[in-house]
Amino acid sequence: MRFWIKIIVFVGSCAAALGAGSAAAGWMRGADGLPAGIVLLSERPLAAVVAVITAFGASVLLGLFAGRVAGPRAGLFIAGVSVLGFAARTGGATSVLRSRGESWQLLVEAGAWSFLILLASRILLARNNRAPRIPTDGGTTFMHRYGWLLGCAAVLPVVWMLARSELKGQTIAAACIASIAAGLIGQVLVHRERAVMFAAIPLVGGIGAIVATFLGGPLNPAQIPQGWSPFLLVMPQDYAAGAMVGGLVGILWADTILHENPSRSEPEAPVQPPRL
């Protein structure tokens, strides 16, 4: 019975968080009435910021509630579903160019998402601090402490390979798969989820947009979407959704590698013959 209670709470919370994120995207309208690519380029940016913070805060509260039943990682996933619903209804690279956006605005918004994710992950994963660390032979090493940076560095190569258009399904999928790789690598090296790793992924994407603009020059409308760098196709909210959903999947995947099955790792006790 307890198992089904967990399932009902988790699924219901995901549905509510998805609805909250989708509702917040209703404030993401540009001057032309079409969905804006980022909050800073919406027609009413202040109202959009309030809507995003409200929806995200509500999803974090849902995550706290569901986390008491289904576990703290489930709470972080629920908050990520809210960002996923928001990102799916926003604009892409064309919307940014139509609103005369610049790459530095992508970086600023990516930094804002990183800050929100850092707060949420620290709150939702606080209970996981009681989990025992996986013992290592050499104690705490530089890689165990800062290995999450190497995981975050894997985001840009994966996005470069996968993002080929500004279609939301492709950009969100690219961000999620890149975050799975980041979570997998970071967890294998660090041996515990780090809130800063989730938060760093959108910021890495924003830095990629700056680098792409620096190397490729100003944004050219005639090149959309094939001529744009993949780093300019994935929006900050796409990276944020990928960090919270895909990053967590990567960590769970890594746990299956790091944690051995006790039933298989412990030798079986020899069977004693019955005494006569």
LUMVO-184080 format. One line per 8 residues: number of its first residue (from 1); for each residue x, y, z of N, C-alpha, C. Coordinates in steps of 0.1 Angstrom, whole numbers, plus 5000, padded with zeros to 4 digits. Layout:
<pts>
NUM	X:Y:Z:X:Y:Z:X:Y:Z | ...;
</pts>
This chain:
<pts>
1	5008:4988:5000:5000:5000:5000:5009:5013:5000 | 5020:5012:5008:5028:5024:5008:5035:5027:4995 | 5037:5016:4987:5043:5019:4974:5033:5026:4965 | 5021:5023:4965:5011:5030:4956:5008:5044:4961 | 5010:5046:4974:5008:5060:4979:5020:5068:4973 | 5032:5063:4973:5043:5070:4967:5041:5074:4953 | 5036:5064:4945:5033:5066:4931:5023:5077:4929 | 5012:5076:4936:5001:5086:4935:5006:5100:4938;
9	5013:5101:4949:5018:5114:4953:5028:5120:4943 | 5037:5111:4938:5047:5115:4928:5041:5119:4915 | 5032:5111:4910:5025:5115:4897:5017:5127:4898 | 5009:5128:4909:5000:5139:4911:5008:5152:4912 | 5020:5152:4920:5028:5163:4921:5034:5167:4908 | 5039:5158:4900:5044:5161:4887:5034:5168:4878 | 5022:5163:4878:5011:5169:4870:5008:5183:4874 | 5008:5185:4887:5005:5199:4892:5017:5208:4889;
17	5029:5203:4890:5041:5212:4887:5041:5215:4872 | 5038:5205:4864:5038:5207:4849:5027:5218:4846 | 5016:5218:4852:5006:5228:4850:5010:5241:4854 | 5017:5242:4866:5022:5255:4871:5032:5261:4861 | 5041:5253:4856:5051:5258:4847:5045:5262:4834 | 5035:5255:4829:5028:5259:4816:5021:5271:4818 | 5014:5273:4830:5007:5286:4832:5016:5298:4832 | 5028:5296:4838:5038:5307:4839:5042:5311:4825;
25	5043:5302:4816:5047:5305:4802:5037:5314:4795 | 5025:5315:4800:5015:5324:4794:5019:5338:4795 | 5028:5342:4804:5033:5356:4805:5045:5358:4796 | 5049:5348:4789:5061:5350:4780:5056:5353:4766 | 5051:5365:4765:5047:5370:4752:5056:5382:4748 | 5060:5382:4735:5067:5393:4730:5059:5404:4725 | 5065:5415:4720:5057:5426:4715:5048:5423:4703 | 5052:5412:4696:5044:5408:4684:5033:5398:4688;
33	5032:5395:4701:5022:5385:4705:5026:5371:4705 | 5037:5368:4700:5042:5354:4699:5051:5351:4711 | 5053:5338:4715:5060:5335:4727:5075:5340:4726 | 5079:5346:4737:5093:5352:4737:5103:5341:4740 | 5115:5343:4736:5125:5333:4738:5131:5333:4752 | 5132:5344:4759:5136:5346:4772:5128:5356:4780 | 5129:5356:4793:5121:5365:4801:5124:5379:4798 | 5137:5382:4796:5141:5396:4795:5136:5402:4782;
41	5132:5394:4772:5127:5399:4760:5111:5398:4759 | 5105:5395:4769:5090:5395:4769:5084:5409:4770 | 5072:5410:4766:5066:5424:4766:5065:5430:4779 | 5062:5421:4789:5062:5426:4803:5071:5418:4812 | 5084:5421:4811:5094:5412:4818:5092:5411:4833 | 5087:5422:4840:5086:5421:4854:5075:5411:4858 | 5063:5412:4850:5053:5403:4853:5057:5388:4850 | 5065:5387:4839:5070:5373:4836:5079:5368:4847;
49	5088:5377:4853:5097:5372:4864:5088:5368:4876 | 5078:5376:4879:5070:5372:4890:5063:5359:4888 | 5058:5357:4876:5051:5344:4872:5060:5332:4873 | 5073:5334:4868:5082:5323:4869:5086:5319:4883 | 5089:5330:4891:5093:5327:4905:5081:5321:4913 | 5069:5325:4910:5058:5320:4917:5056:5305:4913 | 5056:5302:4900:5054:5288:4896:5066:5279:4901 | 5078:5284:4900:5089:5276:4905:5089:5274:4920;
57	5085:5285:4927:5084:5283:4942:5073:5273:4946 | 5062:5274:4938:5051:5264:4941:5056:5250:4938 | 5063:5248:4928:5068:5235:4925:5078:5230:4935 | 5087:5239:4940:5096:5235:4951:5088:5231:4964 | 5077:5238:4967:5069:5233:4978:5063:5220:4976 | 5058:5218:4963:5053:5204:4960:5064:5194:4961 | 5076:5197:4957:5087:5188:4958:5090:5185:4973 | 5089:5195:4982:5092:5192:4996:5081:5183:5001;
65	5069:5185:4997:5058:5176:5002:5060:5162:4997 | 5062:5161:4984:5064:5148:4978:5077:5141:4982 | 5087:5149:4985:5099:5144:4989:5099:5137:5003 | 5089:5141:5011:5088:5134:5024:5082:5120:5023 | 5075:5118:5011:5069:5105:5008:5078:5096:4999 | 5082:5103:4988:5089:5095:4977:5104:5097:4977 | 5110:5106:4986:5124:5108:4987:5128:5122:4981 | 5139:5128:4986:5143:5141:4982:5146:5142:4968;
73	5152:5132:4961:5155:5133:4947:5142:5134:4939 | 5131:5128:4943:5119:5129:4937:5114:5143:4937 | 5116:5150:4948:5112:5164:4950:5119:5173:4940 | 5132:5170:4937:5140:5178:4928:5135:5175:4913 | 5131:5163:4911:5126:5160:4898:5113:5167:4895 | 5104:5168:4905:5091:5175:4904:5093:5189:4901 | 5103:5196:4908:5106:5210:4905:5111:5211:4890 | 5119:5201:4886:5123:5202:4872:5112:5200:4862;
81	5102:5193:4865:5091:5191:4856:5084:5204:4854 | 5083:5212:4864:5077:5226:4863:5085:5234:4853 | 5098:5234:4854:5106:5241:4844:5105:5235:4830 | 5103:5222:4829:5101:5216:4816:5089:5221:4810 | 5078:5221:4817:5065:5227:4812:5066:5241:4808 | 5074:5249:4815:5076:5263:4811:5084:5264:4798 | 5095:5256:4797:5104:5257:4786:5097:5253:4773 | 5088:5243:4774:5082:5238:4762:5072:5248:4756;
89	5068:5258:4763:5058:5267:4757:5065:5281:4754 | 5078:5282:4755:5084:5295:4752:5090:5294:4738 | 5095:5306:4734:5101:5307:4720:5115:5302:4720 | 5120:5303:4707:5134:5298:4705:5143:5309:4700 | 5153:5305:4692:5163:5314:4687:5156:5325:4678 | 5147:5321:4670:5140:5331:4661:5133:5342:4669 | 5127:5338:4680:5121:5347:4689:5131:5357:4695 | 5142:5352:4698:5153:5361:4704:5157:5371:4693;
97	5160:5366:4681:5164:5375:4671:5153:5385:4667 | 5141:5380:4666:5130:5389:4663:5128:5401:4673 | 5132:5398:4685:5131:5408:4696:5144:5416:4697 | 5154:5414:4688:5167:5420:4688:5174:5417:4700 | 5174:5404:4704:5181:5400:4716:5196:5398:4713 | 5204:5398:4724:5218:5397:4723:5222:5385:4732 | 5234:5379:4729:5239:5367:4736:5241:5370:4751 | 5245:5383:4754:5247:5386:4768:5234:5384:4776;
105	5223:5387:4770:5210:5385:4777:5208:5370:4780 | 5212:5362:4771:5211:5347:4773:5219:5343:4785 | 5231:5349:4786:5240:5346:4798:5234:5351:4811 | 5228:5363:4811:5222:5369:4823:5211:5360:4827 | 5202:5356:4818:5191:5348:4822:5195:5334:4826 | 5206:5329:4820:5211:5316:4824:5216:5317:4839 | 5223:5328:4842:5227:5330:4856:5216:5331:4866 | 5205:5337:4862:5193:5337:4870:5187:5323:4873;
113	5187:5315:4862:5182:5302:4864:5191:5294:4873 | 5204:5296:4871:5214:5289:4880:5212:5292:4894 | 5209:5305:4897:5207:5309:4911:5194:5302:4917 | 5183:5301:4909:5171:5295:4913:5173:5280:4916 | 5180:5274:4906:5183:5259:4908:5191:5256:4920 | 5201:5265:4922:5210:5263:4934:5202:5264:4947 | 5193:5273:4948:5185:5274:4960:5176:5262:4961 | 5169:5258:4950:5160:5247:4951:5167:5234:4954;
121	5178:5232:4948:5185:5219:4950:5190:5218:4964 | 5195:5229:4970:5200:5229:4983:5189:5226:4993 | 5177:5231:4990:5165:5229:4999:5160:5215:4998 | 5159:5210:4985:5153:5197:4983:5162:5186:4986 | 5175:5188:4984:5185:5177:4987:5191:5177:5001 | 5186:5186:5009:5192:5188:5023:5191:5174:5030 | 5180:5167:5029:5179:5155:5036:5189:5144:5032 | 5194:5145:5020:5204:5136:5015:5217:5137:5021;
129	5219:5148:5029:5232:5150:5036:5234:5139:5046 | 5223:5132:5050:5225:5121:5060:5230:5108:5054 | 5229:5108:5040:5233:5096:5033:5248:5094:5035 | 5253:5081:5038:5267:5079:5039:5274:5080:5026 | 5286:5086:5026:5295:5087:5014:5300:5073:5010 | 5302:5071:4998:5308:5059:4993:5323:5059:4997 | 5328:5049:5004:5342:5050:5008:5352:5049:4996 | 5362:5057:4997:5372:5057:4986:5386:5052:4992;
137	5394:5046:4984:5407:5041:4989:5416:5052:4992 | 5416:5063:4985:5426:5074:4987:5421:5085:4995 | 5409:5084:5001:5404:5095:5009:5398:5106:4999 | 5397:5118:5004:5392:5129:4996:5403:5134:4987 | 5401:5133:4974:5410:5138:4965:5405:5150:4958 | 5413:5156:4949:5409:5168:4942:5397:5164:4933 | 5398:5153:4926:5387:5149:4917:5374:5146:4925 | 5375:5140:4937:5363:5138:4944:5356:5151:4949;
145	5364:5161:4950:5358:5174:4954:5354:5183:4943 | 5361:5183:4932:5358:5192:4921:5355:5184:4908 | 5353:5171:4908:5350:5163:4896:5337:5168:4889 | 5328:5174:4897:5316:5179:4890:5318:5189:4879 | 5330:5196:4880:5333:5205:4870:5335:5198:4856 | 5342:5187:4857:5344:5179:4845:5331:5174:4839 | 5321:5171:4848:5308:5167:4843:5301:5178:4836 | 5302:5190:4842:5295:5202:4835:5302:5205:4822;
153	5315:5203:4821:5322:5205:4808:5317:5196:4797 | 5311:5185:4801:5306:5176:4790:5293:5181:4784 | 5287:5191:4790:5274:5196:4784:5275:5202:4770 | 5285:5210:4768:5287:5217:4755:5290:5208:4744 | 5299:5198:4745:5301:5189:4734:5288:5181:4730 | 5280:5177:4740:5268:5169:4737:5258:5178:4730 | 5256:5190:4735:5247:5200:4728:5252:5202:4714 | 5264:5204:4712:5270:5206:4699:5266:5195:4689;
161	5266:5183:4694:5263:5171:4685:5248:5170:4683 | 5240:5173:4692:5225:5170:4692:5216:5181:4687 | 5220:5194:4690:5211:5205:4687:5213:5209:4673 | 5203:5207:4664:5204:5210:4650:5193:5219:4645 | 5183:5222:4653:5172:5231:4650:5167:5237:4663 | 5159:5247:4661:5153:5254:4672:5140:5248:4677 | 5136:5237:4672:5124:5231:4676:5125:5227:4691 | 5115:5230:4699:5116:5229:4713:5119:5214:4717;
169	5113:5205:4710:5115:5191:4714:5130:5187:4712 | 5137:5193:4702:5151:5189:4700:5160:5197:4710 | 5157:5210:4712:5166:5217:4722:5164:5212:4736 | 5152:5209:4740:5151:5204:4754:5157:5190:4755 | 5155:5181:4745:5161:5168:4745:5176:5169:4745 | 5182:5178:4737:5196:5180:4737:5201:5184:4751 | 5194:5193:4758:5198:5198:4771:5197:5187:4781 | 5186:5179:4780:5184:5168:4789:5195:5157:4788;
177	5198:5153:4775:5208:5143:4773:5222:5148:4778 | 5225:5161:4775:5238:5166:4779:5238:5166:4795 | 5227:5169:4801:5227:5169:4816:5228:5155:4822 | 5223:5145:4814:5224:5131:4819:5239:5128:4819 | 5246:5132:4808:5261:5129:4808:5268:5137:4819 | 5264:5149:4822:5270:5157:4832:5268:5150:4846 | 5255:5146:4848:5252:5140:4861:5259:5126:4863 | 5260:5119:4852:5267:5106:4853:5282:5108:4856;
185	5288:5116:4848:5303:5118:4850:5305:5125:4864 | 5298:5135:4868:5300:5141:4880:5298:5132:4892 | 5287:5124:4892:5285:5115:4903:5295:5104:4904 | 5300:5099:4893:5310:5088:4893:5323:5094:4899 | 5326:5107:4897:5338:5113:4902:5337:5118:4916 | 5325:5124:4919:5324:5130:4932:5318:5120:4942 | 5309:5111:4938:5303:5101:4946:5291:5107:4955 | 5287:5118:4952:5275:5124:4958:5270:5135:4950;
193	5256:5137:4949:5251:5148:4942:5255:5161:4948 | 5259:5171:4940:5262:5184:4944:5252:5194:4939 | 5247:5202:4948:5237:5212:4943:5243:5222:4933 | 5256:5225:4934:5262:5234:4925:5264:5228:4911 | 5264:5215:4910:5265:5209:4897:5252:5211:4889 | 5241:5210:4895:5228:5213:4889:5227:5227:4884 | 5232:5236:4893:5231:5250:4891:5240:5255:4880 | 5252:5248:4878:5262:5253:4869:5258:5250:4854;
201	5249:5240:4852:5246:5236:4838:5241:5248:4830 | 5230:5255:4835:5225:5266:4826:5236:5277:4824 | 5244:5279:4834:5255:5289:4833:5265:5285:4822 | 5268:5272:4822:5277:5267:4811:5271:5269:4798 | 5258:5267:4796:5251:5270:4784:5252:5284:4780 | 5250:5293:4790:5251:5308:4787:5265:5312:4782 | 5275:5306:4788:5289:5309:4784:5291:5304:4770 | 5285:5292:4767:5286:5287:4753:5280:5296:4743;
209	5269:5303:4746:5263:5313:4737:5272:5325:4735 | 5279:5329:4745:5288:5340:4744:5300:5336:4735 | 5305:5324:4737:5316:5320:4729:5312:5318:4714 | 5300:5313:4712:5295:5311:4698:5294:5325:4691 | 5289:5335:4698:5287:5348:4692:5301:5354:4690 | 5310:5352:4699:5324:5358:4697:5331:5352:4685 | 5329:5339:4683:5336:5332:4672:5328:5334:4659 | 5315:5335:4659:5307:5335:4647:5302:5349:4643;
217	5304:5359:4651:5300:5372:4648:5285:5375:4652 | 5280:5386:4648:5266:5390:4652:5256:5380:4646 | 5244:5379:4653:5234:5370:4648:5228:5375:4635 | 5227:5366:4625:5223:5369:4612:5209:5362:4609 | 5199:5370:4606:5185:5364:4604:5185:5355:4592 | 5194:5357:4582:5194:5349:4570:5199:5335:4573 | 5205:5333:4584:5211:5320:4587:5203:5311:4596 | 5191:5316:4600:5183:5308:4609:5176:5297:4601;
225	5176:5284:4607:5183:5280:4619:5195:5273:4616 | 5197:5269:4603:5208:5260:4600:5222:5266:4602 | 5223:5279:4600:5236:5286:4601:5240:5290:4615 | 5231:5288:4625:5235:5293:4638:5242:5282:4646 | 5250:5286:4655:5257:5276:4663:5247:5269:4672 | 5249:5256:4675:5240:5249:4684:5239:5255:4698 | 5249:5262:4702:5249:5269:4715:5239:5280:4716 | 5235:5286:4704:5225:5297:4704:5211:5292:4702;
233	5210:5279:4699:5196:5273:4697:5190:5269:4710 | 5198:5265:4719:5192:5260:4732:5191:5272:4742 | 5179:5275:4746:5176:5286:4755:5179:5283:4769 | 5181:5293:4778:5185:5291:4792:5175:5282:4799 | 5161:5284:4796:5152:5276:4803:5152:5261:4799 | 5157:5259:4787:5159:5245:4782:5170:5238:4790 | 5181:5246:4792:5192:5241:4800:5188:5238:4815 | 5179:5247:4820:5175:5246:4834:5166:5233:4835;
241	5157:5231:4826:5149:5219:4826:5158:5206:4825 | 5168:5207:4816:5176:5195:4814:5185:5193:4827 | 5189:5204:4834:5197:5202:4846:5190:5195:4857 | 5177:5198:4859:5170:5193:4870:5164:5179:4867 | 5161:5177:4854:5155:5164:4851:5166:5154:4846 | 5173:5158:4835:5184:5150:4830:5195:5148:4840 | 5199:5158:4847:5210:5157:4856:5207:5147:4867 | 5195:5147:4871:5191:5137:4882:5191:5123:4876;
249	5186:5121:4864:5186:5108:4858:5201:5103:4857 | 5210:5112:4853:5224:5108:4852:5229:5103:4866 | 5226:5110:4876:5230:5107:4890:5225:5093:4894 | 5212:5091:4891:5206:5078:4895:5212:5067:4887 | 5216:5070:4874:5222:5060:4866:5236:5057:4872 | 5243:5067:4876:5257:5065:4882:5256:5057:4894 | 5245:5059:4902:5244:5051:4915:5243:5036:4912 | 5237:5032:4901:5237:5018:4898:5251:5012:4895;
257	5260:5021:4891:5274:5017:4889:5282:5017:4902 | 5279:5027:4910:5288:5029:4922:5283:5020:4933 | 5270:5017:4935:5265:5009:4946:5264:4995:4941 | 5271:4986:4947:5270:4972:4944:5258:4966:4951 | 5253:4956:4945:5241:4949:4950:5246:4940:4962 | 5242:4943:4974:5247:4935:4985:5245:4920:4984 | 5234:4916:4977:5231:4902:4976:5241:4895:4967 | 5248:4903:4958:5258:4897:4949:5272:4899:4954;
265	5274:4911:4961:5288:4914:4965:5292:4906:4977 | 5283:4902:4986:5286:4894:4998:5286:4880:4995 | 5297:4873:4999:5297:4858:4996:5287:4851:5004 | 5282:4841:4998:5272:4833:5004:5278:4824:5015 | 5271:4823:5026:5275:4815:5037:5275:4801:5034 | 5285:4793:5037:5284:4779:5034:5273:4772:5042 | 5267:4762:5035:5256:4755:5041:5262:4744:5050 | 5257:4745:5063:5262:4735:5072:5253:4723:5072;
273	5260:4711:5072:5252:4699:5072:5244:4698:5085 | 5232:4692:5084:5224:4691:5096:5231:4681:5106 | 5229:4685:5119:5235:4677:5129:5225:4665:5132 | 5231:4654:5134:5224:4642:5137:5222:4640:5152;
</pts>
